[in-house]
Amino acid sequence: MDLFSCAAASSATIIPSIDKGAFLKLQNGSDIRGVAIDGVEGEPVSLPERVTEAIAAAFAAWLLDRKKPDASRRLKVSIGHDSRISAQKLQDAVSRGLDAAGVDVIQYGLASTPAMFNSTLTKNKDIFCPVDGSIMITASHLPYNRNGFKFFTNAGGLGKVDIKDILERAADIYKNFTEEGLRDPQSVKRVDYMAVYTSDLVAAVRKASGDIEKPLEGFHIVVDAGNGAGGFFAGKVLEPLGAITSGSQFLEPDGTFPNHIPNPEDKEAMEAITRAVLDNKADLGIIFDTDVDRSAAVDSSGRELNRNRLIALMSAIVLEEHPGTTIVTDSVTSDGLTTFIEKKLGGRHHRFKRGYKNVIDEAIRLNSVGEESHLAIETSGHGALKENNWLDDGAYLMVKLLNKLASAKASGLGAGSKVLTDLVEGLEEPGFAVELRLKIDQNHADLKGGSFRAYGEAVLQHLSNIVDSDPKLEKAPVNYEGIRVSAFGGWFLLRLSLHDPVLPLNIEGPNKEDAVKLGLAVLSAAREFPALDTSALDKFVQV
């Protein structure tokens, strides 16, 4: 199907050829990511405007195939973006691609990823909702020169198979492009959807507090948006609820990210929000990633509530509401978290694979086969609740924490973050934890022309055989990813990265000495594979 006869047919010049393989390389699991602007040596632009137009048109074609609207109705697609400096350029290109494919374009401007999915569910004709599909222009916490796309329908985010389909379509569409290019859309609607989304968050907290207008009055809460898209949370959510937000930082969108990487897993970022809490004597600190689908918190004492602690906290909240429910997490969660969820909280911990979409899809699957699950959450800060349509929404996770603060205050239990800190009391935490990355050299002769994935699987199989022959090492009885082994009072997990020629190794132990023993067990297998770079592990065990 030629969607592009509207591009000036008088030009016979064909634009530079890009093969299907180059398009497929833009896939990053259930997202598309690439280099959008020049500026970093050795990183040529892989996501120019014409490629973006083709991808947007391909999404429209994919959507038309699935929605099959009658001739009288045009599909509607919303577009939003984070604070990246390439955002406007790509938004314009996406708009051209959608328009050329016969789809109505609705631009939201600066937005969060969760809001974009929400726009497929909101019922409000005045703002053209619900839309049929949605595109978020973002590359999460990646450097300033990168950008990418996340796609949604009312069924949720698109999966890996869908993304591959769209990129294959895009490659075919691109072949028909001419030098003159696509015209700008004749009609683009612009909507302040973030006003709708934030009002829903405010309403959720008020409802949980018993319809108190300002349930957070007296609380001092600071926000660190890392110059991403999350700055709205201070002025549009916390302040209407009565909270004091002085001392909040990096709320202004700035796609060069001059202060720190907007990433709740980043050490520097967490140190920044911790300093803000302590310097301002705040009750709570909240930090978001660039597009607000991940978050973390800091209590009034400066204790970080991220990774295993955030999962423990959210599990405690959800299990109060849904006793006995299953909590689905990624594969690198600690043994102490399992004990906390199952022994203290009375829930079930289902440790699954890395990848937020994997975790969410597994929770949905469990519900479909009769095992109740209300929370799917990763150590990265991605968290999704059944009550929120399985949307991984960093702002909504924080709303659940705010609900606890508000209800504690309304019950006379006092202000401050103690109610949250108390919920994770008893969580056993490792004395020592480390993540190492063992890279596979894809050009090494030992691969014998095979794929890095096959080589990585061979490493894992060899390690599995070694573990089976060592009585001191005990494999996890249920495990969905890599090799997870308990020994020396701790555990390790060696797995193959979802997308890259890397074997990430997570080790937790009561102390570094025992963690080194676990590392040595892995090294005994890894040494047999010359294409595997074990330098990080060698250094860790001091060999």
KOLVOVEX-917217 format. One line per 3 residues: number of its first residue (from 0); their letters; for each residue x, y, z of C-alpha. Coordinates in Angstrom, 3 decimals, m for minus. Example, Ala and Ser with C-alpha at 12.3 -4.5 7.8 and 13.67 -1.06 7.14 Angstrom:
BEGIN
0	as	12.300/m4.500/7.800 ~ 13.670/m1.060/7.140
# end
This chain:
BEGIN
0	mdl	0.000/0.000/0.000 ~ 1.481/3.385/m1.027 ~ 0.451/5.880/1.644
3	fsc	2.607/8.607/0.237 ~ 1.309/9.670/m3.156 ~ 0.630/12.996/m1.421
6	aaa	4.386/13.578/m1.248 ~ 5.239/15.530/m4.370 ~ 5.284/13.081/m7.229
9	ssa	7.214/15.527/m9.416 ~ 10.417/14.655/m7.624 ~ 11.991/11.468/m8.832
12	tii	14.979/11.748/m6.524 ~ 15.152/8.918/m4.039 ~ 16.363/9.642/m0.514
15	psi	19.397/7.778/0.867 ~ 18.778/4.056/1.129 ~ 18.302/2.517/4.574
18	dkg	17.817/m1.240/4.651 ~ 15.417/m3.191/6.814 ~ 18.236/m4.323/9.083
21	afl	18.970/m0.716/10.072 ~ 15.318/m0.231/11.006 ~ 15.234/m3.436/13.038
24	klq	18.332/m2.330/14.983 ~ 16.216/0.489/16.434 ~ 14.190/m2.031/18.442
27	ngs	14.869/m2.048/22.174 ~ 12.520/m4.704/23.495 ~ 9.066/m3.116/23.506
30	dir	10.444/0.361/22.669 ~ 12.201/2.008/19.735 ~ 15.414/3.908/20.508
33	gva	18.120/5.558/18.458 ~ 20.459/8.513/18.115 ~ 18.368/11.564/17.214
36	idg	20.976/14.335/17.049 ~ 24.676/14.743/16.352 ~ 27.074/15.674/19.098
39	veg	28.630/12.482/20.437 ~ 31.652/11.116/18.599 ~ 31.135/7.636/17.204
42	epv	27.342/7.853/17.494 ~ 25.917/8.741/14.070 ~ 22.245/9.718/13.839
45	slp	20.087/6.623/13.393 ~ 16.687/8.243/14.030 ~ 16.448/11.132/11.525
48	erv	13.173/12.824/10.651 ~ 12.461/10.758/7.535 ~ 12.925/7.496/9.437
51	tea	10.659/8.899/12.159 ~ 7.989/9.736/9.564 ~ 8.118/6.165/8.277
54	iaa	7.839/4.709/11.791 ~ 4.828/6.911/12.600 ~ 3.130/5.959/9.329
57	afa	3.855/2.296/10.067 ~ 2.219/2.605/13.502 ~ m0.822/4.151/11.819
60	awl	m0.990/1.258/9.329 ~ m0.604/m1.259/12.167 ~ m3.369/0.512/14.102
63	ldr	m5.700/0.616/11.087 ~ m5.248/m3.127/10.613 ~ m6.270/m3.794/14.203
66	kkp	m9.026/m1.231/14.753 ~ m10.581/m1.611/11.267 ~ m12.633/1.597/11.498
69	das	m15.495/2.113/9.051 ~ m15.038/4.623/6.257 ~ m16.831/7.385/8.152
72	rrl	m14.381/7.470/11.062 ~ m10.732/8.549/11.100 ~ m8.550/7.135/13.835
75	kvs	m7.092/9.526/16.410 ~ m3.502/9.278/17.701 ~ m2.064/11.418/20.508
78	igh	1.606/12.432/20.619 ~ 3.572/13.525/23.675 ~ 7.246/13.975/24.468
81	dsr	9.675/14.388/27.348 ~ 12.195/17.212/27.731 ~ 14.788/16.035/25.201
84	isa	16.194/18.659/22.863 ~ 15.198/16.608/19.805 ~ 11.587/16.317/20.994
87	qkl	9.990/19.068/18.906 ~ 11.715/17.955/15.711 ~ 10.550/14.363/16.192
90	qda	7.034/15.421/17.213 ~ 6.718/17.305/13.917 ~ 8.026/14.283/11.992
93	vsr	5.638/11.906/13.775 ~ 2.774/14.273/12.971 ~ 3.657/14.273/9.257
96	gld	3.872/10.484/9.168 ~ 0.531/9.996/10.904 ~ m1.214/12.591/8.760
99	aag	0.092/11.035/5.540 ~ m1.338/7.724/6.686 ~ m4.805/9.236/7.119
102	vdv	m4.868/9.530/10.900 ~ m5.951/12.558/12.984 ~ m3.065/14.045/14.964
105	iqy	m3.476/15.347/18.534 ~ m0.371/16.903/20.083 ~ 0.020/17.056/23.874
108	gla	3.489/18.628/23.992 ~ 5.482/17.960/27.171 ~ 3.906/14.902/28.804
111	stp	4.638/11.761/30.763 ~ 4.585/8.226/29.378 ~ 1.805/7.122/31.781
114	amf	m0.358/10.057/30.680 ~ m0.039/8.971/27.067 ~ m1.407/5.500/27.822
117	nst	m4.104/7.098/29.946 ~ m5.290/9.100/26.937 ~ m6.444/5.853/25.317
120	ltk	m8.746/5.258/28.308 ~ m10.069/8.741/29.208 ~ m13.649/9.328/28.046
123	nkd	m14.023/13.019/27.205 ~ m15.095/14.115/23.708 ~ m14.115/17.726/24.435
126	ifc	m10.446/16.679/24.371 ~ m10.920/14.005/21.656 ~ m10.574/11.120/24.119
129	pvd	m10.336/8.250/24.112 ~ m7.738/8.255/21.342 ~ m7.227/5.065/19.342
132	gsi	m3.477/5.033/19.783 ~ m0.743/7.012/21.461 ~ 2.948/7.705/20.875
135	mit	5.371/8.888/23.554 ~ 8.632/10.350/22.291 ~ 11.251/9.434/24.898
138	ash	14.425/7.479/25.550 ~ 13.947/7.283/29.321 ~ 17.225/8.016/31.156
141	lpy	19.555/7.645/28.149 ~ 21.948/10.496/27.181 ~ 20.728/13.742/25.600
144	nrn	21.507/12.703/22.001 ~ 19.179/9.689/22.112 ~ 15.445/9.523/21.621
147	gfk	12.802/6.978/20.776 ~ 9.160/5.937/20.891 ~ 6.733/4.028/23.072
150	fft	3.364/3.050/21.604 ~ 0.025/2.434/23.308 ~ m3.530/1.356/22.619
153	nag	m6.268/0.896/25.211 ~ m4.933/m2.656/25.651 ~ m1.633/m1.270/26.989
156	glg	1.868/m0.846/25.644 ~ 2.833/m2.649/22.473 ~ 5.040/m5.719/22.853
159	kvd	8.202/m6.903/21.115 ~ 6.377/m8.666/18.283 ~ 4.342/m5.543/17.527
162	ikd	7.441/m3.324/17.514 ~ 9.192/m5.629/15.071 ~ 6.098/m5.593/12.841
165	ile	6.020/m1.776/12.879 ~ 9.723/m1.482/12.038 ~ 9.365/m3.930/9.128
168	raa	6.424/m1.896/7.819 ~ 8.434/1.305/8.297 ~ 11.301/m0.044/6.189
171	diy	8.878/m0.807/3.346 ~ 7.188/2.606/3.633 ~ 10.547/4.383/3.642
174	knf	11.403/2.915/0.235 ~ 8.546/4.932/m1.303 ~ 9.690/8.261/0.123
177	tee	10.976/10.941/m2.265 ~ 13.400/13.769/m1.651 ~ 10.703/16.426/m1.390
180	glr	9.207/14.799/1.654 ~ 5.821/14.740/3.328 ~ 3.720/17.850/3.758
183	dpq	2.964/19.305/7.151 ~ m0.435/18.234/8.494 ~ m3.207/20.631/7.510
186	svk	m4.999/20.119/10.799 ~ m3.312/19.352/14.111 ~ m5.255/19.500/17.368
189	rvd	m3.385/20.608/20.507 ~ m4.619/19.552/23.946 ~ m3.313/20.168/27.470
192	yma	m3.850/16.562/28.477 ~ m1.482/16.796/31.454 ~ m4.074/19.036/33.158
195	vyt	m6.568/16.158/32.912 ~ m4.046/13.563/34.064 ~ m2.845/15.577/37.085
198	sdl	m6.392/16.371/38.179 ~ m7.071/12.614/38.227 ~ m4.036/12.069/40.492
201	vaa	m5.196/14.833/42.851 ~ m8.702/13.336/42.930 ~ m7.282/9.891/43.792
204	vrk	m5.498/11.213/46.899 ~ m8.526/13.227/48.019 ~ m10.765/10.195/47.627
207	asg	m8.391/7.987/49.630 ~ m8.378/10.569/52.457 ~ m12.160/10.660/52.734
210	die	m12.649/13.617/50.390 ~ m10.533/16.061/52.374 ~ m9.658/19.018/50.125
213	kpl	m6.049/19.347/51.323 ~ m5.131/16.013/52.905 ~ m1.379/16.744/52.723
216	egf	m1.587/20.075/54.545 ~ 1.412/20.379/56.867 ~ 3.552/17.896/54.953
219	hiv	6.797/19.138/53.404 ~ 7.554/17.105/50.277 ~ 10.364/17.874/47.831
222	vda	10.458/16.694/44.226 ~ 13.489/16.106/42.000 ~ 12.472/15.821/38.331
225	gng	16.052/15.729/37.020 ~ 15.018/18.294/34.360 ~ 12.795/15.663/32.764
228	agg	9.008/15.756/32.317 ~ 8.088/15.214/35.998 ~ 8.283/18.781/37.260
231	ffa	4.477/19.011/37.158 ~ 4.197/16.838/40.266 ~ 5.184/19.609/42.681
234	gkv	2.907/22.382/41.444 ~ 0.049/20.418/39.891 ~ m0.317/17.506/42.330
237	lep	1.316/18.178/45.702 ~ 0.468/21.856/46.130 ~ m3.270/21.499/45.365
240	lga	m3.289/18.772/48.043 ~ m1.845/21.223/50.562 ~ 1.787/20.076/50.672
243	its	4.727/22.454/51.023 ~ 7.128/21.885/48.113 ~ 9.889/24.431/48.785
246	gsq	13.311/22.958/48.119 ~ 12.088/20.960/45.114 ~ 14.741/20.963/42.420
249	fle	15.422/20.523/38.716 ~ 11.738/20.888/37.858 ~ 12.421/22.862/34.667
252	pdg	12.535/20.761/31.481 ~ 16.073/20.735/30.069 ~ 16.999/18.020/27.606
255	tfp	20.725/18.390/28.252 ~ 20.117/17.079/31.813 ~ 22.669/19.478/33.367
258	nhi	22.289/18.398/36.994 ~ 22.119/14.603/37.015 ~ 20.709/11.735/35.001
261	pnp	16.939/11.481/35.657 ~ 17.096/7.915/36.918 ~ 15.957/6.544/40.315
264	edk	18.620/3.827/40.022 ~ 21.465/6.321/39.574 ~ 23.648/6.878/42.656
267	eam	24.220/10.575/41.944 ~ 20.499/11.169/41.379 ~ 19.554/9.482/44.655
270	eai	22.230/11.454/46.512 ~ 20.750/14.668/45.076 ~ 17.206/14.010/46.305
273	tra	18.533/12.779/49.665 ~ 20.462/16.034/50.131 ~ 17.340/18.016/49.238
276	vld	15.302/16.168/51.882 ~ 17.893/16.648/54.626 ~ 18.773/20.262/53.742
279	nka	15.095/21.269/53.739 ~ 14.127/19.064/56.711 ~ 11.385/17.636/54.493
282	dlg	9.051/14.795/55.400 ~ 9.528/13.015/52.071 ~ 11.467/13.268/48.828
285	iif	10.196/12.034/45.460 ~ 12.311/11.473/42.331 ~ 11.256/10.531/38.798
288	dtd	12.971/9.355/35.662 ~ 12.761/11.424/32.470 ~ 9.307/10.303/31.310
291	vdr	7.825/9.580/34.768 ~ 7.139/5.880/34.363 ~ 9.668/5.172/37.160
294	saa	10.053/6.699/40.603 ~ 11.566/6.351/44.052 ~ 11.357/8.140/47.389
297	vds	13.479/9.196/50.366 ~ 12.135/9.341/53.933 ~ 12.714/12.192/56.395
300	sgr	15.870/10.562/57.779 ~ 17.436/10.350/54.300 ~ 16.773/6.647/53.875
303	eln	16.319/5.719/50.232 ~ 13.064/3.970/49.352 ~ 14.054/2.487/46.014
306	rnr	14.863/m0.938/44.535 ~ 14.034/m3.722/47.055 ~ 12.827/m1.210/49.664
309	lia	10.335/0.381/47.275 ~ 9.060/m3.066/46.290 ~ 8.713/m3.986/49.981
312	lms	6.861/m0.736/50.691 ~ 4.466/m1.108/47.766 ~ 3.937/m4.781/48.665
315	aiv	3.002/m3.795/52.219 ~ 0.483/m1.233/50.942 ~ m1.038/m3.577/48.350
318	lee	m1.210/m6.561/50.728 ~ m3.093/m4.455/53.275 ~ m5.692/m3.859/50.570
321	hpg	m5.560/m7.365/49.034 ~ m4.409/m9.912/51.636 ~ m2.598/m12.937/50.230
324	tti	m2.148/m11.517/46.738 ~ 0.847/m12.377/44.554 ~ 3.556/m9.768/44.008
327	vtd	5.353/m10.175/40.665 ~ 8.910/m8.799/40.474 ~ 11.933/m8.988/38.214
330	svt	14.676/m11.560/38.665 ~ 17.252/m9.559/40.644 ~ 15.212/m9.011/43.805
333	sdg	16.769/m10.171/47.068 ~ 16.086/m13.288/49.115 ~ 15.280/m10.952/52.006
336	ltt	12.444/m9.446/49.982 ~ 10.920/m12.890/49.418 ~ 11.017/m13.570/53.160
339	fie	9.464/m10.166/53.882 ~ 6.598/m10.587/51.391 ~ 5.809/m14.185/52.300
342	kkl	6.609/m14.462/56.026 ~ 5.836/m10.964/57.321 ~ 3.176/m9.749/54.901
345	ggr	1.488/m13.073/54.118 ~ 1.689/m12.639/50.358 ~ 3.334/m14.653/47.615
348	hhr	6.480/m13.498/45.819 ~ 6.627/m14.509/42.159 ~ 10.132/m13.648/40.964
351	fkr	10.076/m13.492/37.169 ~ 12.280/m11.982/34.441 ~ 13.910/m8.589/33.893
354	gyk	11.987/m6.142/31.715 ~ 8.997/m4.133/32.922 ~ 6.761/m5.479/30.144
357	nvi	7.695/m9.063/31.088 ~ 6.762/m8.432/34.714 ~ 3.463/m6.727/33.862
360	dea	2.477/m9.371/31.299 ~ 3.225/m12.124/33.827 ~ 0.963/m10.513/36.428
363	irl	m1.808/m10.261/33.840 ~ m1.241/m13.913/32.903 ~ m1.423/m15.054/36.530
366	nsv	m4.776/m13.317/36.961 ~ m6.045/m14.972/33.787 ~ m5.313/m18.432/35.197
369	gee	m6.888/m17.720/38.583 ~ m3.920/m16.523/40.654 ~ m4.738/m13.086/42.011
372	shl	m2.022/m10.478/41.511 ~ m2.377/m6.739/42.107 ~ 1.212/m5.505/41.788
375	aie	3.939/m5.965/39.164 ~ 7.130/m4.096/39.994 ~ 10.806/m4.007/39.013
378	tsg	13.843/m2.983/41.025 ~ 14.329/m0.275/38.366 ~ 11.316/1.635/39.732
381	hga	8.801/0.486/37.109 ~ 5.645/m0.443/38.995 ~ 2.134/m1.249/37.785
384	lke	m1.069/m1.921/39.710 ~ m4.130/m3.827/38.601 ~ m6.306/m0.977/39.911
387	nnw	m4.511/1.385/37.502 ~ m4.980/m0.733/34.361 ~ m1.508/m2.307/34.707
390	ldd	0.070/0.997/33.713 ~ 3.667/1.402/34.923 ~ 3.213/4.897/36.306
393	gay	5.854/6.422/38.581 ~ 3.504/9.233/39.594 ~ 0.735/6.792/40.543
396	lmv	3.176/4.768/42.676 ~ 3.978/7.947/44.577 ~ 0.253/8.676/44.919
399	kll	m0.086/5.361/46.754 ~ 2.582/6.582/49.215 ~ 0.800/9.930/49.569
402	nkl	m2.438/8.085/50.333 ~ m0.715/6.394/53.287 ~ 0.604/9.732/54.568
405	asa	m2.817/11.346/54.252 ~ m4.714/8.487/55.893 ~ m2.195/8.329/58.765
408	kas	m2.646/12.030/59.411 ~ m6.458/11.762/59.197 ~ m6.343/8.890/61.719
411	glg	m4.294/10.967/64.152 ~ m1.100/8.977/63.636 ~ 0.845/12.159/62.964
414	ags	2.671/13.702/60.048 ~ 6.091/12.777/58.697 ~ 7.159/9.714/56.765
417	kvl	7.354/7.355/59.755 ~ 4.219/5.527/58.611 ~ 6.076/4.566/55.397
420	tdl	9.332/3.659/57.119 ~ 7.438/1.456/59.582 ~ 5.891/m0.492/56.702
423	veg	9.304/m1.820/55.617 ~ 10.496/m2.631/59.136 ~ 11.809/m6.190/59.209
426	lee	13.046/m6.246/55.622 ~ 16.343/m8.139/55.664 ~ 18.897/m6.328/53.547
429	pgf	22.222/m7.712/52.324 ~ 25.432/m6.539/53.921 ~ 27.004/m6.384/50.486
432	ave	25.567/m6.200/46.951 ~ 27.161/m5.699/43.552 ~ 26.246/m5.904/39.865
435	lrl	28.984/m6.740/37.353 ~ 28.710/m6.931/33.568 ~ 30.546/m9.627/31.622
438	kid	30.685/m8.568/27.977 ~ 30.805/m10.972/25.040 ~ 33.222/m9.988/22.261
441	qnh	31.129/m10.702/19.176 ~ 34.225/m10.599/16.940 ~ 36.149/m13.212/18.915
444	adl	37.074/m16.394/17.091 ~ 35.630/m18.523/19.899 ~ 32.105/m17.588/18.755
447	kgg	32.871/m19.580/15.580 ~ 30.486/m17.404/13.588 ~ 27.601/m18.012/15.997
450	sfr	25.428/m15.445/17.758 ~ 26.278/m13.821/21.081 ~ 23.014/m15.228/22.419
453	ayg	24.034/m18.817/21.678 ~ 27.442/m18.156/23.253 ~ 25.845/m16.688/26.357
456	eav	23.504/m19.663/26.669 ~ 26.539/m21.968/26.507 ~ 28.142/m20.060/29.392
459	lqh	24.974/m20.447/31.453 ~ 24.741/m24.169/30.690 ~ 28.354/m24.719/31.725
462	lsn	27.765/m22.822/34.964 ~ 24.639/m24.893/35.581 ~ 26.671/m28.100/35.248
465	ivd	29.292/m26.823/37.707 ~ 26.593/m25.857/40.228 ~ 24.982/m29.285/39.954
468	sdp	28.287/m30.949/40.873 ~ 29.035/m28.719/43.911 ~ 27.064/m29.584/47.071
471	kle	27.792/m26.118/48.560 ~ 25.842/m24.447/45.756 ~ 22.043/m24.657/45.642
474	kap	20.030/m23.691/42.572 ~ 16.803/m21.737/43.083 ~ 13.975/m24.300/42.850
477	vny	11.891/m21.914/40.701 ~ 13.721/m19.613/38.320 ~ 12.710/m18.029/35.012
480	egi	15.904/m16.314/33.915 ~ 19.565/m17.280/33.927 ~ 21.131/m19.250/36.784
483	rvs	20.253/m18.222/40.348 ~ 22.218/m19.922/43.134 ~ 22.218/m19.643/46.940
486	afg	25.355/m20.258/49.025 ~ 27.509/m18.675/51.751 ~ 24.515/m16.849/53.208
489	gwf	23.800/m15.029/49.938 ~ 23.026/m15.593/46.275 ~ 24.079/m14.803/42.720
492	llr	22.205/m14.518/39.458 ~ 23.955/m14.728/36.094 ~ 21.693/m14.024/33.147
495	lsl	21.877/m12.997/29.516 ~ 20.891/m9.391/28.787 ~ 17.592/m8.909/26.987
498	hdp	19.167/m6.923/24.159 ~ 22.951/m6.676/24.456 ~ 25.967/m9.050/24.260
501	vlp	26.340/m8.928/28.028 ~ 25.921/m11.339/30.933 ~ 24.932/m9.231/33.972
504	lni	25.953/m10.792/37.287 ~ 24.196/m9.819/40.516 ~ 25.699/m10.924/43.816
507	egp	24.383/m10.359/47.338 ~ 26.036/m11.625/50.502 ~ 26.203/m10.952/54.228
510	nke	29.624/m9.356/53.623 ~ 32.131/m8.855/50.818 ~ 34.128/m11.956/51.764
513	dav	31.127/m14.225/51.203 ~ 30.163/m12.309/48.070 ~ 33.657/m12.967/46.692
516	klg	33.152/m16.700/47.277 ~ 30.009/m16.498/45.138 ~ 31.951/m14.578/42.495
519	lav	34.638/m17.247/42.409 ~ 32.003/m19.896/41.707 ~ 30.898/m17.957/38.635
522	lsa	34.476/m17.261/37.561 ~ 35.304/m20.970/37.552 ~ 32.793/m21.376/34.707
525	are	33.414/m18.067/32.933 ~ 37.157/m18.702/32.530 ~ 36.387/m21.473/30.061
528	fpa	35.016/m18.956/27.527 ~ 37.726/m16.765/25.911 ~ 35.240/m14.401/24.245
531	ldt	33.815/m13.460/27.639 ~ 35.417/m10.389/29.209 ~ 35.751/m11.307/32.886
534	sal	37.905/m8.317/33.869 ~ 35.231/m6.815/36.128 ~ 34.777/m10.148/37.919
537	dkf	38.552/m10.720/38.113 ~ 38.953/m7.341/39.776 ~ 36.086/m8.021/42.185
540	vqv	37.534/m11.313/43.429 ~ 41.062/m9.811/43.294 ~ 42.506/m12.576/41.160
# end
